[in-house]
Amino acid sequence: MLNRWSSNRSTWLAILSLLAVISLSCEVTSTNPNNANQSTTKGFLKTDCAVPGVNFPDITVDYMVDDVYDGGYLICNSSSTGAHGLSENYYISIMAMKPIKLNEAYQTLQSSIQRFVDDSIEWNAIPDIPERAKDELTFLCNEKDCYTFMITHEANVQGCLNGSGYGAEIFYRKYLVNISFQSCELNDTASYFSVLKNLEDAAINAVERVEATK
């Protein structure tokens, strides 16, 4: 039986490369000496990364206004190796953007993560593939400004259930939100769906808190 992990790992690395470019863009353009003061008064906080069962050792918080960005941004990142020897990744990114740039950025991100769905559909269409080897695709939302889903499948070589979740969403017509996870440590689809929902809830709560302070 083919091992899906090698294929998914390559695609996962591709999306991480895209996220790294976006994050680097934020860090490079955030040169305003007033950013630190602005972020403490009306921006995101490191505590906004609170997600049940997930520890984010790598958190970036800042505030900027330029031709692309229009307020605070937050990046919560966690990367480690699980008990089965596979990567454990959790990610939240929230960026306030100018309206003219927001839709373009969303479309780029949405198109990038849609490849996971396309690959999964293509995999499941292989003739005579056993049911136990098929991917299970579950959407949290599939709408104009929200494309968030997860894929689970048996990692037969490692002997665990592999779960991957990805999300591109627009909040308040201002914030580009990206969530993702990769794990092979949970036992069922429902548990992985809870992880996906918890990541989204954390992003929603963070944005709502920031908006409430205005």
Residue, then its C-alpha position, 0 to 999 in steps of 0.5 A: m500500500l502506498n504511504r500518503w505521508s511522503s506526498n502530503r509532506s511535500t505539499w505541506l512544505a510548499i505551503l509552509s514556504l508560502l507562509a514564510v514569505i508572507s511572514l517575512s514580508c510583515e517583519v521586513t516592512s514593520t520598521n515604524p519605530n512607533n509600532a511597539n507602542q501601537s501594538t500594546t494599546k490596540g493590537f494583538l497580544k501573545t495571549d491571543c494564541a491560546v488554543p486548548g492542548v496547543n503550546f505556541p513557543d513561537i509568537t509574533v505580534d506587531y502593528m503596521v500601516d503601509d500600502v499593504y497592511d492596515g493594523g495589527y498582525l499576529i502569528c502563532n507557530s508551533s513545530s515539533t516531532g510527535a511520538h510516531g516520528l512525524s511532524e506536529n505543526y500548528y499555525i495561526s496567522i492574522m493580518a489586517m490588510k488594506p481592502i485593495k490587497l486583502n482579496e488578492a491575498y485571500q485568493t492566493l492563499q485559498s488557491s494554495i491550500q486548495r491543492f490539498v483538496d484536489d490531491s485528495i480527490e485525485w487520490n480517492a479516484i484511483p481505481d480499486i483503492p481500498e476504502r481504508a486507504k482513502d482520504e476523508l475530507t471534511f469542510l469547516c466552511n466552503e464559502k466566498d470568504c472562508y475555505t477551511f477544511m481537514i483531511t484524515h487518512e491512515a498512515n499505514v507505515q507509522g501506524c497512526l491516523n494522520g490529520s491535516g487542516y488548512g484554512a483561509e478566511i476573511f474576518y470583518r472585511k479587514y483581516l486575512v486569517n490562515i490556520s493550519f495543523q499537521s498531526c498523527e497523534l489523535n485517534d479519530t476524525a472528530s478529535y482532529f476536527s476539534v483541533l481545526k475548530n479550536l484554531e479558528d475559534a482562537a482567531i475569531n476571539a482574537v479579532e473580536r477582542v481587537e475590534a472591541t477595543k476600537 
